[in-house]
Amino acid sequence: MDNNTMRIPKKSKLKGDDGTRVISIRIRVELLEKIDAIACEAERSRNELINMIFENSVDKIIIE
């Protein structure tokens, strides 16, 4: 490499680089219908609503 060149690494375009991960869960149809109804009423995506539910609930779990 000569003195006039500079190496710049490419920005990573891998999924999950935004701090999120894709997961898969099994959920009862009735519960999913409730989530979808709330998401529609709140004008939010299902994903956004589920994340809000998780963020609000995860710290309130007590293991007995």
N, C-alpha and C positions, 0 to 999 in steps of 0.2 A: 504494500500500500504506500502510495506516495504522500507527500505532505498536503496535497490539495484534495484528498478524499476524506470523507467522513462516513463512518458506518452508522446507520440508523436502523435499529431493529423494527420489523413490521409490528404493528399493533396486533395483538392476539385477537382472533375472531372466534375463539372457541366458545361454545355455549357454556353458560354458567360463569363467565368472566365478570358478570355484573353482580356477583355475590349471591346469585340464586341457583337452585338446583331443581331439576325436573324429577318428580316422584310420581309413583302410581299407587293409588289406594283403592280398596274395595269399600263401597258405601251402599247402604240400603236405598232403594229407589225412592221411598217416601221421604227420606232425609234429603236426598238430592233435589227432589221436587220443591221442598221447603226452601232450600238454599237458592235454587233458581228463581223462585218467586220473590224472595227478599232482594236478590241481586237486581232483578228487573225493576222492582219498585224503587230501589235506591239508585237506579241508573248506574250500576257498577258491573264489572265483569264478574263472572263466577270466581275466577282466580283471585281477583282483588278482594272480594268478599271473604273467601276462605282464608286468605292471608290475614285479613283484619280479625276474623274470628280466632285464628291461632294466636296471633300476637296478643290479643286481649285475654286469652284463656290459659296459655301455657304456664305463666307464672303463678296461676291460682291453683294449680294441681297440688294436692297433698296425697302422698303415698302412705297408706296405713298398713 
